Amino acid sequence: MLIQIPVSIGELVDKITILSTKTQRLEGVALDHVRQELGLLEKALVDSGIKLEPRERSDLEEVNKKAMGYRRGNPTAGSRAVVRD
């Protein structure tokens, strides 16, 4: 189910860069879901008429990779472990 909510361009771009980074870490069904959401958000950005320069996007992706604990050459570094009782 999809819902529509008001969101700032900054939040939209941040979510796009986070999902883009996640596509490098995930596989299977999880990757499919992320790609689907990423496609919808990228379409929303294009439809808004706002153009994000490639350098701006790559800079934001680097910031988010650091925040997510992503390390170059090791896409699983910083990933959270799931602990079950």
C-alpha positions as CSV (number, residue, x, y, z in Angstrom):
1,M,0.0,0.0,0.0
2,L,1.3,3.4,-0.9
3,I,0.4,6.7,0.8
4,Q,1.3,10.2,-0.3
5,I,2.7,12.7,2.2
6,P,4.2,16.1,1.9
7,V,7.9,16.0,2.1
8,S,10.7,18.5,1.6
9,I,13.0,18.2,-1.4
10,G,15.9,17.7,1.0
11,E,14.2,14.7,2.7
12,L,13.3,13.2,-0.7
13,V,16.9,13.5,-2.0
14,D,18.2,12.1,1.3
15,K,15.9,9.1,1.1
16,I,17.0,8.5,-2.5
17,T,20.7,8.5,-1.6
18,I,20.1,6.2,1.3
19,L,18.2,3.7,-0.8
20,S,20.8,4.0,-3.5
21,T,23.5,3.0,-1.0
22,K,21.3,0.1,0.3
23,T,21.1,-1.3,-3.2
24,Q,24.8,-2.1,-2.9
25,R,24.3,-4.0,0.3
26,L,21.1,-6.0,-0.2
27,E,20.0,-8.9,-2.3
28,G,17.0,-11.0,-3.1
29,V,13.5,-9.8,-2.2
30,A,14.9,-7.0,0.0
31,L,16.8,-5.6,-2.9
32,D,13.7,-5.8,-5.1
33,H,11.7,-3.8,-2.6
34,V,14.4,-1.1,-2.3
35,R,14.7,-0.8,-6.0
36,Q,11.0,-0.4,-6.4
37,E,10.9,2.3,-3.7
38,L,13.9,4.0,-5.2
39,G,12.3,4.1,-8.6
40,L,9.2,5.7,-7.3
41,L,11.1,8.3,-5.4
42,E,13.4,9.1,-8.4
43,K,10.3,9.5,-10.5
44,A,8.9,11.9,-8.0
45,L,12.1,14.0,-8.1
46,V,12.0,14.1,-11.9
47,D,8.3,15.0,-11.9
48,S,9.1,17.9,-9.5
49,G,11.2,19.5,-12.1
50,I,14.1,19.8,-9.7
51,K,17.4,18.7,-11.1
52,L,20.0,17.2,-8.8
53,E,23.5,17.6,-10.1
54,P,25.5,14.3,-10.2
55,R,28.2,15.7,-7.9
56,E,25.6,16.8,-5.3
57,R,24.1,13.3,-5.3
58,S,27.5,11.6,-5.0
59,D,28.4,13.9,-2.1
60,L,25.2,13.1,-0.3
61,E,25.7,9.4,-0.9
62,E,29.1,9.6,0.7
63,V,27.7,11.4,3.8
64,N,25.0,8.7,4.1
65,K,27.5,5.9,3.6
66,K,29.5,7.3,6.5
67,A,26.4,7.7,8.7
68,M,25.4,4.1,7.9
69,G,28.8,2.7,8.7
70,Y,29.6,1.8,5.1
71,R,33.3,1.3,4.4
72,R,34.8,1.4,1.0
73,G,35.5,-2.1,-0.2
74,N,33.3,-3.7,2.5
75,P,29.7,-3.0,1.9
76,T,28.6,-5.1,4.8
77,A,30.7,-3.2,7.3
78,G,28.6,-1.3,9.7
79,S,25.5,-3.4,9.0
80,R,23.4,-4.2,12.1
81,A,23.3,-7.7,13.4
82,V,19.9,-9.2,14.2
83,V,19.8,-10.7,17.6
84,R,17.0,-13.1,18.5
85,D,16.3,-14.5,22.0
